[in-house]
Amino acid sequence: MKLSEEWQLLNFYEKFEKIICLILSFFVALIIVYATYKLGYHIFELFFKKGLDPVEHKSFKIVFGMIMVVLIALEFKHSIVKVIVNQESIVQVKTVLLIAILAISRKMIILDIKATPPITIFALAAVLLSLGLVYWLMRERDDRMESDILSEPGHKGDTEKWL
């Protein structure tokens, strides 16, 4: 089916949602490009102008914190693009959980352990563990639902799309 035919089948709200997602996708793409530029600039400045060792703890935290920002933005953009290309109708909870896991992981990477109270470190670890558990449970549920569908009598599976 052509894009114009698919567009005509959408109701008003679905069209509105896709337009908003296109706009958000554009803005997130701008942020990704700018963050990547800043990452490259900081890497060049840290290692070539200041001569810092890439395995030195402070440099490592700065560089990998910035890399994680780009990865989080890419994952966020990917979730928006899924809505645009009609793979999903709304941003999925699993994707939001994954983005939250990435964000907390980034925080843990750049965290100054000596300056951070132990209760904060414990709280971040508990949040990360909880998010991971919820993500795993949701994935298990989706895998079970998919296997139930595939095991139904008369289900042809993915062979239909190859015919």
Backbone as CSV, one residue per row, in Angstrom:
resi,resn,N_x,N_y,N_z,CA_x,CA_y,CA_z,C_x,C_y,C_z
1,MET,0.846,-1.172,0.000,0.000,0.000,0.000,0.895,1.241,0.000
2,LYS,0.544,2.213,-0.809,1.329,3.440,-0.898,1.111,4.315,0.328
3,LEU,2.065,5.198,0.537,1.997,6.099,1.688,0.747,6.972,1.649
4,SER,0.402,7.484,0.471,-0.784,8.341,0.356,-2.064,7.571,0.661
5,GLU,-2.114,6.297,0.269,-3.285,5.473,0.573,-3.377,5.200,2.071
6,GLU,-2.228,4.929,2.702,-2.207,4.703,4.149,-2.642,5.960,4.891
7,TRP,-2.181,7.116,4.426,-2.513,8.387,5.067,-4.026,8.633,5.023
8,GLN,-4.668,8.288,3.910,-6.106,8.516,3.760,-6.918,7.621,4.693
9,LEU,-6.369,6.479,5.068,-7.074,5.556,5.956,-7.026,5.992,7.421
10,LEU,-6.119,6.909,7.745,-5.973,7.348,9.137,-7.094,8.300,9.529
11,ASN,-7.506,8.216,10.801,-8.484,9.195,11.280,-7.750,10.481,11.683
12,PHE,-8.492,11.483,12.105,-7.909,12.796,12.409,-6.824,12.698,13.486
13,TYR,-7.131,11.983,14.572,-6.161,11.909,15.662,-4.898,11.165,15.243
14,GLU,-5.033,10.106,14.471,-3.858,9.361,14.014,-2.970,10.236,13.126
15,LYS,-3.591,11.055,12.278,-2.828,11.992,11.453,-2.125,13.021,12.342
16,PHE,-2.847,13.535,13.332,-2.277,14.502,14.277,-1.076,13.893,14.997
17,GLU,-1.238,12.659,15.468,-0.165,11.971,16.190,1.074,11.809,15.305
18,LYS,0.894,11.425,14.063,2.019,11.234,13.151,2.718,12.560,12.834
19,ILE,1.949,13.629,12.665,2.543,14.946,12.403,3.376,15.388,13.600
20,ILE,2.840,15.229,14.800,3.585,15.589,16.018,4.848,14.736,16.123
21,CYS,4.738,13.466,15.827,5.910,12.588,15.889,6.963,12.992,14.859
22,LEU,6.539,13.423,13.673,7.494,13.916,12.675,8.237,15.144,13.193
23,ILE,7.505,16.053,13.797,8.123,17.268,14.345,9.093,16.908,15.475
24,LEU,8.644,16.037,16.394,9.520,15.605,17.489,10.755,14.886,16.967
25,SER,10.561,14.060,15.960,11.681,13.335,15.368,12.709,14.301,14.788
26,PHE,12.239,15.344,14.137,13.133,16.357,13.586,13.927,17.040,14.694
27,PHE,13.240,17.432,15.778,13.925,18.104,16.884,14.937,17.181,17.563
28,VAL,14.563,15.921,17.766,15.493,14.977,18.388,16.690,14.741,17.472
29,ALA,16.459,14.697,16.159,17.567,14.533,15.209,18.534,15.718,15.318
30,LEU,17.997,16.923,15.459,18.860,18.103,15.648,19.688,17.975,16.923
31,ILE,19.054,17.509,17.983,19.764,17.329,19.254,20.859,16.278,19.107
32,ILE,20.574,15.197,18.395,21.565,14.131,18.183,22.759,14.667,17.403
33,VAL,22.484,15.420,16.346,23.571,15.985,15.541,24.417,16.933,16.392
34,TYR,23.768,17.808,17.152,24.506,18.759,17.988,25.292,18.037,19.087
35,ALA,24.672,17.048,19.725,25.369,16.299,20.787,26.563,15.539,20.222
36,THR,26.428,14.996,19.016,27.547,14.289,18.385,28.670,15.261,18.041
37,TYR,28.296,16.430,17.563,29.292,17.471,17.271,30.047,17.845,18.555
38,LYS,29.287,18.098,19.633,29.917,18.466,20.909,30.799,17.333,21.435
39,LEU,30.361,16.100,21.260,31.164,14.945,21.669,32.491,14.940,20.930
40,GLY,32.440,15.093,19.617,33.668,15.131,18.823,34.569,16.279,19.224
41,TYR,33.972,17.432,19.456,34.739,18.608,19.864,35.430,18.360,21.206
42,HIS,34.686,17.815,22.177,35.267,17.562,23.503,36.345,16.484,23.452
43,ILE,36.135,15.459,22.643,37.162,14.423,22.518,38.438,15.033,21.945
44,PHE,38.292,15.807,20.898,39.448,16.469,20.295,40.138,17.370,21.323
45,GLU,39.350,18.172,22.028,39.907,19.111,23.010,40.581,18.376,24.165
46,LEU,39.921,17.356,24.704,40.473,16.634,25.854,41.767,15.896,25.519
47,PHE,41.788,15.237,24.404,42.906,14.353,24.125,44.016,14.986,23.305
48,PHE,43.672,15.921,22.446,44.701,16.488,21.577,45.195,17.849,22.047
49,LYS,44.300,18.679,22.584,44.731,19.989,23.072,45.255,19.915,24.504
50,LYS,44.519,19.183,25.368,44.907,19.107,26.776,45.781,17.902,27.072
51,GLY,45.844,16.956,26.150,46.707,15.790,26.314,46.290,14.850,27.423
52,LEU,44.993,14.781,27.718,44.533,13.874,28.760,44.567,12.429,28.266
53,ASP,44.832,11.533,29.186,44.864,10.104,28.896,43.420,9.590,28.801
54,PRO,43.073,8.894,27.709,41.692,8.428,27.550,41.235,7.426,28.606
55,VAL,42.158,6.750,29.262,41.758,5.809,30.306,41.785,6.444,31.695
56,GLU,42.178,7.698,31.778,42.134,8.417,33.053,40.663,8.551,33.463
57,HIS,40.364,8.341,34.734,38.994,8.225,35.232,38.129,9.423,34.855
58,LYS,38.625,10.624,35.045,37.830,11.824,34.768,37.505,11.923,33.277
59,SER,38.472,11.678,32.417,38.251,11.715,30.965,37.260,10.638,30.551
60,PHE,37.422,9.464,31.108,36.527,8.350,30.805,35.088,8.714,31.131
61,LYS,34.861,9.257,32.325,33.516,9.634,32.742,32.922,10.682,31.815
62,ILE,33.697,11.673,31.442,33.195,12.734,30.575,32.818,12.178,29.204
63,VAL,33.736,11.443,28.597,33.507,10.932,27.241,32.351,9.934,27.210
64,PHE,32.338,8.969,28.112,31.278,7.967,28.074,29.942,8.522,28.536
65,GLY,29.951,9.526,29.381,28.703,10.211,29.714,28.105,10.876,28.489
66,MET,28.954,11.509,27.677,28.474,12.157,26.459,28.025,11.129,25.422
67,ILE,28.734,10.011,25.321,28.325,8.948,24.396,26.949,8.405,24.799
68,MET,26.741,8.226,26.087,25.446,7.729,26.565,24.322,8.709,26.238
69,VAL,24.591,10.004,26.300,23.573,10.997,25.931,23.151,10.793,24.477
70,VAL,24.121,10.585,23.596,23.810,10.363,22.181,23.018,9.067,22.012
71,LEU,23.415,8.004,22.712,22.696,6.731,22.616,21.264,6.841,23.129
72,ILE,21.074,7.573,24.212,19.732,7.776,24.756,18.878,8.542,23.748
73,ALA,19.440,9.572,23.149,18.701,10.348,22.148,18.370,9.486,20.928
74,LEU,19.299,8.642,20.499,19.034,7.756,19.361,17.901,6.780,19.668
75,GLU,17.917,6.209,20.847,16.854,5.273,21.231,15.510,5.993,21.308
76,PHE,15.533,7.209,21.826,14.318,8.013,21.913,13.779,8.301,20.516
77,LYS,14.667,8.680,19.599,14.249,8.959,18.227,13.709,7.705,17.563
78,HIS,14.354,6.572,17.827,13.890,5.308,17.258,12.456,5.007,17.700
79,SER,12.142,5.274,18.960,10.784,5.013,19.446,9.772,5.927,18.760
80,ILE,10.173,7.146,18.449,9.279,8.070,17.747,9.089,7.632,16.297
81,VAL,10.163,7.189,15.658,10.095,6.761,14.254,9.193,5.538,14.105
82,LYS,9.175,4.647,15.099,8.294,3.483,15.047,6.832,3.911,14.910
83,VAL,6.458,4.978,15.579,5.089,5.483,15.481,4.839,6.028,14.079
84,ILE,5.826,6.724,13.537,5.659,7.346,12.216,5.473,6.292,11.129
85,VAL,6.265,5.228,11.169,6.195,4.205,10.118,5.122,3.159,10.394
86,ASN,4.271,3.449,11.371,3.082,2.644,11.636,3.375,1.264,12.202
87,GLN,4.542,1.082,12.781,4.816,-0.199,13.430,4.108,-0.257,14.782
88,GLU,3.899,0.889,15.375,3.223,0.960,16.659,2.358,2.214,16.659
89,SER,1.276,2.175,17.420,0.380,3.324,17.417,0.807,4.403,18.402
90,ILE,1.449,4.020,19.480,1.953,4.984,20.448,3.341,4.549,20.901
91,VAL,4.033,5.459,21.565,5.351,5.119,22.102,5.146,4.029,23.159
92,GLN,5.870,2.950,23.028,5.682,1.785,23.873,6.337,1.960,25.238
93,VAL,5.691,1.398,26.252,6.188,1.483,27.619,7.566,0.824,27.725
94,LYS,7.766,-0.297,27.017,9.062,-0.969,27.062,10.177,-0.040,26.580
95,THR,9.884,0.750,25.571,10.890,1.676,25.054,11.189,2.758,26.080
96,VAL,10.161,3.265,26.732,10.367,4.281,27.771,11.193,3.696,28.920
97,LEU,10.908,2.455,29.286,11.698,1.788,30.330,13.154,1.645,29.906
98,LEU,13.371,1.253,28.659,14.729,1.101,28.152,15.476,2.436,28.183
99,ILE,14.806,3.505,27.802,15.428,4.832,27.837,15.759,5.220,29.281
100,ALA,14.847,4.928,30.198,15.107,5.221,31.615,16.294,4.408,32.131
101,ILE,16.393,3.156,31.720,17.526,2.315,32.127,18.828,2.918,31.600
102,LEU,18.818,3.347,30.352,20.008,3.985,29.784,20.369,5.262,30.538
103,ALA,19.363,6.062,30.883,19.622,7.322,31.587,20.212,7.072,32.977
104,ILE,19.666,6.111,33.710,20.196,5.798,35.043,21.598,5.191,34.916
105,SER,21.803,4.366,33.899,23.131,3.794,33.668,24.147,4.891,33.394
106,ARG,23.746,5.876,32.603,24.626,7.018,32.328,24.973,7.725,33.628
107,LYS,23.961,7.948,34.454,24.183,8.621,35.739,25.168,7.836,36.595
108,MET,25.041,6.514,36.582,25.948,5.682,37.374,27.377,5.754,36.833
109,ILE,27.523,5.862,35.507,28.856,5.940,34.909,29.563,7.234,35.303
110,ILE,28.838,8.349,35.286,29.479,9.644,35.541,29.469,10.040,37.011
111,LEU,28.888,9.217,37.844,28.758,9.519,39.266,30.117,9.580,39.958
112,ASP,30.319,10.601,40.764,31.525,10.700,41.583,31.225,9.996,42.901
113,ILE,31.722,8.790,43.033,31.392,7.950,44.185,31.846,8.576,45.500
114,LYS,32.975,9.274,45.486,33.495,9.867,46.716,32.637,11.036,47.194
115,ALA,31.999,11.748,46.274,31.211,12.921,46.635,29.717,12.623,46.760
116,THR,29.309,11.400,46.429,27.888,11.046,46.445,27.569,10.255,47.705
117,PRO,26.523,10.667,48.422,26.140,9.913,49.621,25.745,8.473,49.268
118,PRO,26.071,7.537,50.142,25.745,6.129,49.873,24.257,5.887,49.621
119,ILE,23.398,6.636,50.292,21.956,6.433,50.109,21.541,6.785,48.675
120,THR,22.201,7.771,48.059,21.906,8.141,46.673,22.336,7.029,45.733
121,ILE,23.507,6.470,45.980,23.989,5.365,45.154,23.054,4.162,45.292
122,PHE,22.647,3.877,46.521,21.713,2.776,46.759,20.390,3.033,46.047
123,ALA,19.877,4.260,46.124,18.603,4.598,45.477,18.700,4.436,43.962
124,LEU,19.785,4.912,43.372,19.965,4.762,41.925,20.045,3.286,41.536
125,ALA,20.767,2.492,42.336,20.876,1.060,42.063,19.514,0.383,42.184
126,ALA,18.730,0.777,43.187,17.398,0.194,43.373,16.478,0.558,42.205
127,VAL,16.543,1.797,41.749,15.735,2.222,40.602,16.149,1.451,39.359
128,LEU,17.447,1.321,39.148,17.950,0.593,37.984,17.511,-0.869,38.026
129,LEU,17.617,-1.496,39.165,17.190,-2.882,39.324,15.685,-3.018,39.090
130,SER,14.910,-2.107,39.636,13.449,-2.139,39.461,13.056,-1.965,38.002
131,LEU,13.664,-0.993,37.337,13.360,-0.768,35.917,13.735,-1.989,35.082
132,GLY,14.891,-2.576,35.392,15.314,-3.773,34.670,14.358,-4.933,34.887
133,LEU,13.883,-5.098,36.096,12.937,-6.169,36.405,11.614,-5.963,35.662
134,VAL,11.100,-4.750,35.688,9.851,-4.460,34.975,10.025,-4.674,33.476
135,TYR,11.148,-4.229,32.927,11.414,-4.431,31.501,11.457,-5.928,31.177
136,TRP,12.140,-6.701,32.000,12.237,-8.141,31.786,10.861,-8.798,31.851
137,LEU,10.048,-8.421,32.852,8.706,-8.992,32.980,7.837,-8.664,31.764
138,MET,7.920,-7.437,31.283,7.136,-7.054,30.107,7.604,-7.818,28.872
139,ARG,8.884,-8.005,28.753,9.427,-8.738,27.605,9.015,-10.204,27.666
140,GLU,9.053,-10.784,28.847,8.606,-12.165,29.024,7.135,-12.306,28.635
141,ARG,6.307,-11.356,29.062,4.885,-11.385,28.732,4.687,-11.315,27.218
142,ASP,5.389,-10.401,26.569,5.273,-10.262,25.114,5.747,-11.514,24.393
143,ASP,6.834,-12.125,24.875,7.331,-13.363,24.267,6.309,-14.494,24.409
144,ARG,5.673,-14.597,25.596,4.641,-15.614,25.803,3.452,-15.382,24.885
145,MET,3.027,-14.114,24.766,1.886,-13.805,23.894,2.208,-14.153,22.445
146,GLU,3.422,-13.861,22.010,3.825,-14.167,20.643,3.876,-15.664,20.403
147,SER,4.400,-16.406,21.366,4.472,-17.862,21.184,3.073,-18.476,21.206
148,ASP,2.145,-17.905,21.993,0.763,-18.387,22.003,0.106,-18.174,20.648
149,ILE,0.358,-17.026,20.053,-0.213,-16.718,18.741,0.355,-17.662,17.692
150,LEU,1.668,-17.886,17.730,2.309,-18.760,16.747,1.885,-20.218,16.895
151,SER,1.489,-20.616,18.105,1.112,-22.018,18.324,-0.368,-22.266,18.071
152,GLU,-1.139,-21.228,17.746,-2.554,-21.413,17.449,-2.719,-22.272,16.200
153,PRO,-3.729,-23.139,16.191,-3.955,-23.972,15.008,-4.283,-23.099,13.792
154,GLY,-3.673,-23.421,12.681,-3.940,-22.692,11.443,-3.118,-21.443,11.262
155,HIS,-2.268,-21.112,12.241,-1.426,-19.917,12.103,-0.259,-20.242,11.192
156,LYS,-0.070,-19.398,10.187,0.973,-19.657,9.195,2.306,-19.031,9.567
157,GLY,2.334,-18.247,10.629,3.584,-17.621,11.059,4.046,-16.562,10.085
158,ASP,5.346,-16.391,10.009,5.937,-15.371,9.151,6.076,-15.814,7.702
159,THR,5.628,-17.021,7.363,5.800,-17.500,5.993,4.939,-16.720,5.004
160,GLU,3.855,-16.110,5.487,2.962,-15.362,4.591,3.680,-14.194,3.930
161,LYS,4.560,-13.524,4.657,5.196,-12.350,4.080,6.234,-12.717,3.034
162,TRP,6.633,-13.983,2.976,7.612,-14.392,1.977,6.946,-14.904,0.700
163,LEU,5.650,-15.113,0.766,4.943,-15.648,-0.404,4.520,-14.576,-1.360
